[in-house]
């Protein structure tokens, strides 16, 4: 950075390398605020100085306009691009910026989101630096996409203190600390789990929030060990006990018996399920497991294990999710976060937790028999099967997830970036085993999330995210295989 910032005669606010950026505005940011300091100076190695230097050089802030994703499940192409952008930001820091509808004095509430933006910044940038300087650079131009362009430098070297950096005036303020905005925020009802920021745009205030997008540490991009050994198939049931004898009979006849599959199950009582005696039993978990095992054994002689669990309370589920990930999920919402958000119906997280436990049962069973399965299948106990499952040898490629079409559709809808998880097949050696059966463990640490994300979209997003290496740019989603087998047709979509 050429040149240096000279002293104007008014003292500078000097911070040491460990001090955070204070929120009160200085004279070069607000003439009427009456600050004793003209500008802010920090040591060369202060985190904010490192952030702004990198953002002004080889690692500029980059944004993706994700506003279309606010439309929900029908914004498939936008959601696909969001997952690609998240993967491309690996090694840096990623934020969701949610721009609210303009808040007028006396509105007494915060408007709904009108824009959504993904912001990829250098890893040294924290939320404060991104909110004060980098996000406003996109908001100011109303582009919400591309590389950040600023009218003046974000930093300059101090002439008086060569080992210090003079920070550019901040382009946003904390909304909660700004007079009328503080009043609006305090009286708006529920306080959000994140800081609100305010940026003036054409004389009118605009409020936005910045939420970190945490991601679980995973090895992405590498293909599974498709050449690894394995024999047989295991069918996993994980969910509420919602069964009827006719459904169990159809599953046995058309799924388990044709595949000669081993069966394992992790189950819980269903608050809205069948009136089966297992649901009515008030005994211990062990007693219910014995009773459920007795019922299933009549239909599935190859039953290898049943575990009965209780669904966790909402607060217990929250306590198991990393705080930053939890704030993102609950704010962006959708059925995939149920039951953590009141407006999200269902119990998706309960199902993912039981699926994870079923996968552990598989691993224990494999250790005992000293050999892995070749295929893992997940299916629901409340489905009625009317035709035999096709032979597993028909499913290629081997490093893939095979699912049935959404709502029985004959073709994949290009406008929807989703995969039905009512029934799925995954080769045991595939990289997608963790994506399908281990979503609960990944979700607890951080998964790519989007506004109003549904369970089917979560499965597609995780699979797509895992296939993308740092430099990958293309992944296939879709393709329909129709196989005639036995007395009927069986449709499947694959994720590759």
N, C-alpha and C positions, 0 to 999 in steps of 0.2 A: 504494500500500500504506500504510494508516494505521498510525500508531505507529512506534516504533523500538525496537531491541534495546539495552538498557543493559548496561554493563559489570558483571560479577559479581565483579570483584576478581582473577580468574584471567586471565592473559594470553590474548589471541586470536592465532591463527595468521594472520599477515598475508601475503597474496600480492600480487605486482605483476600488472599486466595481462597479462603474457606467461607467467607461471608456470602449469604444469598443476596440476590437483588432485592432491595426494599421496595415496597409499593408506593410510598409517597412520591408525587411528581416533583421534578426539579424545575428551575427557571427556564431552561431551554426547552422544556416540555409543556410548561404551563406558566405564563407570565403572571396570571392573577392568583396563583397558588401561594405566593409569599414564601417560597423556600429560601433558606440561607445559602443554598448551593446552586452553582450555575449548571454543572454537568456531572457525570459520573465517570470515575476512572477506576480500573481494576488491574491487577497484575497480569502480565502477559499470559500466564498459565491458569488464570481463573477459568472455570468451566464455561462461563458465558463468553469470555474472550476467545477461547478455543473454538467454541461453536460458531461464532460469527466470522472468525477468520476462515474456517473451513467452508462455511456456507458462502463466503465471498470468493472462494477459490475453486479448488478441484471437486468439491462436494456440494454443489449448490442445492438449495431446497427445491424439491420437485413435488408437484401436486397432481392429483387426478380428480376431476369433477365427477363425483359419485352421486349427484343429485337424483339421477334416474333410479338409483337403487331404493330411494324412498318410496317408490311405487309398489314395492313388495315383490311377490313371487313371479309376477309377469314381466319383470325387468331382467330377463335372463342374460342378455348380452352384456348389460352393464355389470351384473353380478360376476359374470365370468371375467371381465376386465379387472374388477376389484381384486379378485383372488390373484390374478397375474401380477398386479401392481404390488400387492402385499408380498408375494414371493420375490419380486425383483428388488424389494427394499431390504432384503436380508443383509444383516451386518450393520445396518443403520438403525435409526429410531423412527417409529411410525406413529402418527396420531390421526384420529378422526376429528375433523372440525365440523361442528354442527352449527349452522347459522340460523338464528331464530328469526321469525317475522319481526318487523320493527316494533319496538316497544315504545308507546307514547306515554307521556306523563299522565298519570291517573288511570292507566289501563289496569293496574293492580294484578297483572298476571303476565306470564311469559308466553309468547306465541309458539305455535308449532314450528318444526324445522321447515325452512324453505329451500335451503341448500345443504348439501353434504359434500365434504372434500376430504380426501386422504392426503396427508402431508408427510413426505419422507424427508428426513433431515439427518445431518451428521450425528453419529452416535454420542458425541459429547454434548448435544443439545438436550436440555431438560424441558419440561413443560413451560416453565417461565420464559426461557429464551424463545421458544417456538411461538408462544402466545404474544409476547411483547413486540417481536420484530419480524419473524418469518411468516406466520399466518397472515398478519395484516398486509404483507406485501402482495398477496394474492387477492385479498378482500378489496384492497384499494383499487385494483384494476378490474375487479369483477370478472376475472378470467377463470379462477379456481382450477387452473390446469397449466401444466408446462413447468418451466424453470422460473424461479422468482426473479423479478426485475425491480430494483429499487432506484429511486431518483437520486439518492445520495448514499455515500458509503455507510456501511453498518458499523464501522469502527475506523479509528485513526490512531496512529502512534502519538503518544504524549511528548511534546517538546521538552517540558520541564522534567518529566520522569520517563526516560527512554525504556525502562522495563515495564511501563504501564501502557494501557490501551484506553483511549477515550471512546466510550460507547455512544453510538448515535442516539438521538432522542427516541424514546419508545413510541411506537405507533398505536398502542392500545393501553387501556387501563383496566383494572379490576372493577367490574360493574358494581359489586357489592359495596365498594368504598366511595362511590361517586354520588353523593347527595340523593337526588330523586331516584336514581337507580337502586341505591341501597334500600330505599323505602319500598320500591316495587318488588325487589327480590325477597325482602323480609315478609311482605304481605302476600306473596304469590301462592302461599299454601305450602306444598312440599318443597323442601330445599333439595336441589339435585346433589348427587355425590361428587360433584366436580366444581371447579371455579368457573364463574361466568366472567367474560371479558367484553369490553365495549370498544368499538371502533367507530369513529365518526365518518360517515360516507355521504358526501354532497349535503352537508349541513344537518343530516339526520343520524341519530345513533343507531348502531347495529350491534346486537348482542350475540355472542357466539361462545360455544364451549369447546374445549380441547380435551379429548380423551385418549390416553395411550392405548395402542393396540398391542398387548403383550402376546407373545407366541411361545408355545412349548418348544423346548430344544429337541428337534428331531433331525434325522438324517434324510434329507429330501433328495429326490432326483435319481437315486440309485435303484436299479431294478432288483426285484426279489430273486432269491436263489431257486430259480425255476428248475434247475437240474437236481435239487435235493430229493432224497428218497422220501418214502411215505406210502402208506397203504390204507385203503378203506376211507370211509366218510363218517363224520360225526354230525348229527343234527342237534342244534342247540335251541332250546326254548327258554326264553328269558322275559318275564313279564308278569302281569296279574293272572290269577287263576280265573280265567273266563272261558269255561269249557262246557261242552255238551258231548254226550256219548257219540252222537252222529259225527261231530267234528273230529273227535279222536279216532273214530273208525275210518273216516276218509283219509286222515293223515297217515294212519298205519298202512292202509291199502295202497295209496297212491304215492306216498313219499318215502316212508321209512323202509317198507318191505322191498320195493323195487330197487332201492339203492343199497340194501343190506347194511343199513347205517346203524351205528351206535348212537344212543340217545342220552343226552344230559340236560338237566333243567334246573334253573334258578327261578323260584316262583314266590309270589306274595299274595295276600288276600286282596280281592278286588272290591272296592267300595261300590262299584256299580255293575259287578259281573253277575254270573249265573247264580242260581239258588242251590248250587251244589253243596253237598254236606261238608266238603272241605272248607268252603267259605264260612259255613255256620259254626264250625268247630272253634271252641274257645281254649283249646289246649295250648301247650308250649309249641315253640317253633319246631322242636324235634318231633313232637307228636303229629303236627300238621305235615311235616315232611314225610313221615312214615305213612300217613293216610294218603297223601298225594302220590307217593311212590306206589302204593297198592293199586290205586286207580290206574295210573299210567302203565304199570307192569302188565295189566290185563290186555292192553292194546299194543304195547311195545316190549316184547320179550327181551330185546337187546338193550333195555334201559340200564345204564351204568351208574347213574347217580342223580339224586334230587336234593336240592338245598332249599329250605324255606327261610325267607328273610322278611323283615319288616321294612316298609318304606320309611326313610328318614323324614323328620320334620323339615319344614322349609328353612328354619333357622339352622338346623344341623347341615343341610345342604349348602347353605351360604358359607358356613364356617369352613367348608372343605375346598372352597374356590379361592384362588389368589385374589386379594382385594381389588387390584386394578382390572383384572379380567372380569370380576363380578360387576364392577361399576359399568364396564363397557356393555356386558350382556344385558343388564337390567335397563340401561338407558336406551340401547338400540332395540331391545325387545324381540318379540316374535315367539311363535310356538315352540321353537327349539330351546327356549330358556324356561319353559314351564316346569315346575310351578313357582318359580322364583318371582315372577311378575304377575300381579293380580289379573291383568288383562289377557294373559296367555293361558289358554285352556289346556288341560291335559297334564300328563306327568312324564314328559320326555326324559327328563334327567333321571327319574326313577328307573326307566327302562334302560338307559345307557349304563347306569350303575349295575343293574342285574346282568346285562350283557357282558360287562367287564368281569363280573364274578363267574359267569359261565365259562368265559375264556380261561380263567384260572383253573376251573375244574378240568378243562380239556388238558391243560399243561400237566396237572397232577396225574391224570389218567395216563397220559403219554409216558410219563416217567415210570409209572408202574409197569406198563406193558413194554417199555424200552423201545418204543417206535412211534414215530409221528403218524398222524393221519395224513392222507393226501389231499382231502377236501374238508372244509368246514362249511356248514350250512346253518343259517339262522332262519327260523320260521315262527309264525304266530300260532298259538293253540286254538284260536277262534276262527280259523279259516276252514272253509269247506272245499275239499279237493274233489274234482270231478274227472280228472285224467291223471295218468301216471306221470311222474317226473321223468324227463328225458334222461337217458344214460349220461353220466358225467363225462364220458369220452368225447361227447359232441361239443363240449364247451372249450373253445379256443378264442383268443390266446390265453396261455396259462397264467400270465401276470396281470390279472384283471379282477374286477368285482362284477358279478352278474346279478342283475335285479329284474324284477317284473316291472312292466310299464306302470306309470302313474294312473290310478283309477281305471285300470284295464285298457288303457289306450293302445291302439295297434301300432302307433308310430310315436317317435320321440318328438316332442314339441320344441322347436328351436327357440321359442320365446321363453322357455322355462329351463333354468339351470338347476335341475333337481334329479334325485334318484329315489325311487320307492324302496323303503327298507322293511316292508312287510315280509319279504322273503328274499334271501340273498345267498349267493355261493361265492366262496373265496378259496382259491388254492392255498393250502397250508403254508407253502413256501413263498407266497406272494408278499410283496412289501405292503399290500393293502390290508393285511390281517389286523395291524394296529389301527388303521383308519376305520375299519368296520367294527371290530370288537373292542377296541381300546379307546373309543372316543371319549369316554368319561374321564380317563386319566389325562388325556390331552386337553380336554376342556377345562379341567381344574387349573391348569397352568396357563392356558391361553391358546385360542384357536381363531383363525380368520373369521370375523363376525361382520354382519351387515344389518342394516335396519330391517326389522320385521322378518327376521330369518326363521324359516320353517324347518322342521326336522329333516325333510327330504333334501332341502337345500344344504343343510349342514353336512350330510353325507357326501353330496357331490362336491362341496367346497373342500372338505378335508382330503378326499381322494385326489382332486385336481392339485391342491396345494402340495401334497406329498410327491407328485410326479414332477414338479417344477424344480429344476436345479437353478443355481444362481443365474445362469446364462440361458436357461430354457425359455422358449417363446411359444411353443405350440404343444397342446395336449388335446387328444380327441375325447369328445364326450358324445355318447350316443351310439347309434347303430342298433338295429333290431334283428334278432334271430328268431325265426319261426320254425319250430320243429314239430313234425307230425309224429306222434308216438302213441301207441295204444289206441284208446278210443277218442282222442281229442287233440287239439292243438295247444301248444304251450309257448307263450311269448316271453322273450327276455331281452332286456337292454343291458349293454355292458359299459363299464367305465374303464377306460384304458389310459 
